Amino acid sequence: MTRKLALEDLSVGDTFESAEHVMEADAIIAFASEFDPQPFHTDPVAAKDSFFGTLVASGWHTGAVSMRLLTESLPFEHGVIGSGGPLTWASPVYPGDALRVLTRIEEIVPSRSKPGRARVVVHCQTVDQAGEVKQDFRPNLMVWSRDVDPQG
């Protein structure tokens, strides 16, 4: 089992890299059919006449896969709890793309009112097998010290 990370384990500049996740056409279609039913996400034939010219994953599918990879590669003691941040989809995700998330800690801001807690700004880039950025996200995360109860 991977050791869970707490605030005292983190430093600005720390980097983390996830495992890969291959985006299969069937999964792209299934996700989009339920959550983002647009022809360029759900119909390979119709997608040929779209802006993309081929089937592409929904950005929300890319985001969901990225979240899975992020939580596995950044195992915080109390979970990856976000409070927003800028998100862009830099380029389309195609069937067969092998995605991984590269994360760097950019800032750690200790709470003035709640000791043992901090806002941690991370820069997460979801890249494909060639290193092309597919999604760029800079969330603010809440992180606690190991000896602090997040409910207290």
Secondary structure, 3 states (H helix, E strand, C coil): CCCCECHHHCCCCCEEECCCEECCHHHHHHHHHHHCCCHHHHCHHHHCCCCCCCCCCCHHHHHHHHHHHHHHHCCECCCCEECCCCEECCCCCCCCCEEEEEEEEEEEEECCCCCCEEEEEEEEEEECCCCCEEEEECCEEEEECCCCCCCC
